[in-house]
Amino acid sequence: MDDPPVLVVRMDGRAGSVHRAGRAARAFLDALPAAYEGEMDERVAEDVVLIVTELTSNACRHAPGPCTLRVTVEPPYVDVAVADSDPPGAFPQAAPGPAGYGLRIVSRLSEGVEVRPAPGGKVVRAALRVGPAGASG
């Protein structure tokens, strides 16, 4: 496989952005070339869409203005990254109560959540291990 398939969705951060990101991710995964068929099953696709919507939801809720979703399929990983305009701060996963619940879900589905500074804000990234049925853990 040459260049990995990549989805980029730029959003304004307003109502509808999360739904748009989830729909775009699902359509992208459904349209992957047959070469990726053994890597992506229905469970993996659902997990990727859940990660996309959780990270996009956090960006829309906590960062003013636009955000950008990037999904890259490069087995053995699907990488989901959301860039927003909010500077990196305390990692909300450790917050008490319901705050940070979505990031805890993302952490459990993926190899972990990474938050890095980026020009004008931050990028939140999660990589999901994929592969033939039973290969991921």
Backbone torsions as a table, in degrees:
resi	resn	phi	psi	omega
1	MET	NA	135.8	-177.6
2	ASP	-80.0	-114.4	178.5
3	ASP	-72.8	139.2	179.3
4	PRO	-69.5	148.1	174.8
5	PRO	-63.8	136.7	-178.5
6	VAL	-134.7	134.8	172.5
7	LEU	-111.0	131.4	174.5
8	VAL	-127.0	124.7	178.5
9	VAL	-127.0	119.4	176.1
10	ARG	-97.7	130.2	-176.4
11	MET	-126.7	156.1	179.8
12	ASP	-86.8	-7.1	178.0
13	GLY	84.2	2.3	-179.7
14	ARG	-92.6	-179.6	179.7
15	ALA	-48.8	136.9	179.4
16	GLY	97.0	-15.7	-178.0
17	SER	-63.9	-42.0	-178.3
18	VAL	-65.5	-45.6	179.1
19	HIS	-61.6	-43.9	179.4
20	ARG	-60.7	-43.0	-179.9
21	ALA	-63.6	-44.5	179.5
22	GLY	-62.8	-44.8	178.7
23	ARG	-63.6	-42.9	-179.4
24	ALA	-64.1	-41.3	179.4
25	ALA	-64.0	-43.9	-179.6
26	ARG	-63.6	-44.6	179.2
27	ALA	-62.4	-40.9	178.3
28	PHE	-60.3	-48.6	-179.1
29	LEU	-65.2	-40.2	179.6
30	ASP	-65.3	-26.3	-176.4
31	ALA	-95.5	6.3	-179.5
32	LEU	-60.0	145.4	178.0
33	PRO	-59.8	157.0	-178.9
34	ALA	-56.6	-24.7	-180.0
35	ALA	-59.7	-21.8	-178.9
36	TYR	-98.7	2.3	-174.4
37	GLU	-55.4	-42.6	-179.7
38	GLY	-72.2	-14.8	-177.9
39	GLU	-90.3	-30.4	-171.6
40	MET	-117.6	111.3	172.0
41	ASP	-106.2	178.8	-175.6
42	GLU	-60.7	-40.9	-179.3
43	ARG	-62.8	-43.4	179.4
44	VAL	-63.4	-44.8	180.0
45	ALA	-60.1	-43.2	178.6
46	GLU	-63.8	-40.1	178.2
47	ASP	-64.6	-41.7	178.6
48	VAL	-61.6	-45.3	-179.6
49	VAL	-63.6	-39.6	177.4
50	LEU	-62.8	-43.7	177.4
51	ILE	-61.6	-44.4	178.4
52	VAL	-57.5	-48.8	-176.4
53	THR	-69.3	-35.7	178.2
54	GLU	-66.7	-46.9	-179.0
55	LEU	-67.7	-38.8	178.3
56	THR	-67.3	-40.3	178.0
57	SER	-59.5	-44.4	178.4
58	ASN	-62.3	-42.6	179.6
59	ALA	-62.8	-44.3	-179.0
60	CYS	-67.5	-33.1	-177.8
61	ARG	-77.8	-38.6	-169.7
62	HIS	-107.4	-13.9	-176.8
63	ALA	-116.6	132.1	177.6
64	PRO	-73.9	135.0	172.0
65	GLY	88.1	-157.2	-169.6
66	PRO	-70.9	159.1	174.2
67	CYS	-144.7	159.9	-178.2
68	THR	-130.7	127.8	175.8
69	LEU	-96.4	138.0	174.5
70	ARG	-135.9	122.4	176.6
71	VAL	-117.9	125.1	-179.9
72	THR	-122.7	129.1	178.2
73	VAL	-104.5	109.1	179.1
74	GLU	-143.5	83.2	-176.7
75	PRO	-48.1	137.9	17.4
76	PRO	-92.7	24.3	-179.3
77	TYR	-131.5	151.3	161.6
78	VAL	-112.1	121.8	-177.3
79	ASP	-101.7	126.4	177.3
80	VAL	-116.6	125.3	-179.9
81	ALA	-135.1	136.8	176.2
82	VAL	-125.0	121.3	176.8
83	ALA	-99.2	136.2	178.3
84	ASP	-140.2	-179.4	-174.7
85	SER	-97.0	7.0	179.9
86	ASP	-89.6	129.3	178.9
87	PRO	-65.8	151.5	178.6
88	PRO	-64.1	140.0	179.2
89	GLY	-136.9	-152.0	178.4
90	ALA	-62.7	138.0	179.9
91	PHE	-71.0	114.9	-172.7
92	PRO	-70.1	-5.8	-179.1
93	GLN	-59.8	-29.1	-177.6
94	ALA	-86.9	-0.1	-177.1
95	ALA	-67.6	143.7	178.0
96	PRO	-73.2	157.9	176.3
97	GLY	72.7	-155.2	-173.8
98	PRO	-73.1	-17.5	179.8
99	ALA	-61.0	135.0	178.1
100	GLY	83.7	1.5	-177.9
101	TYR	-60.3	-41.7	179.6
102	GLY	-61.6	-39.5	178.4
103	LEU	-69.0	-30.3	175.1
104	ARG	-65.8	-39.9	176.8
105	ILE	-62.8	-47.6	179.8
106	VAL	-58.8	-42.5	179.8
107	SER	-61.4	-38.3	-179.2
108	ARG	-73.2	-33.2	-179.1
109	LEU	-80.7	-21.9	-172.3
110	SER	-115.5	-174.7	175.3
111	GLU	-81.5	4.8	179.9
112	GLY	127.8	166.8	-179.7
113	VAL	-110.8	133.4	-180.0
114	GLU	-121.4	133.3	177.0
115	VAL	-119.0	123.5	-179.1
116	ARG	-129.9	144.4	173.5
117	PRO	-63.8	147.8	176.3
118	ALA	-143.1	159.7	178.2
119	PRO	-54.8	121.8	178.4
120	GLY	80.6	8.6	179.9
121	GLY	163.6	-126.9	-177.5
122	LYS	-150.2	167.7	171.8
123	VAL	-125.1	129.6	175.0
124	VAL	-108.0	127.5	-171.5
125	ARG	-132.2	143.2	173.6
126	ALA	-139.2	137.0	178.5
127	ALA	-114.6	126.3	-179.8
128	LEU	-104.6	126.0	178.5
129	ARG	-75.4	131.8	178.8
130	VAL	-126.8	171.0	177.3
131	GLY	159.0	-175.3	178.5
132	PRO	-56.3	152.4	-177.5
133	ALA	-47.0	129.7	178.4
134	GLY	87.5	-8.5	-178.3
135	ALA	-81.4	-24.7	-179.5
136	SER	-91.5	156.2	-176.4
137	GLY	-133.4	NA	NA
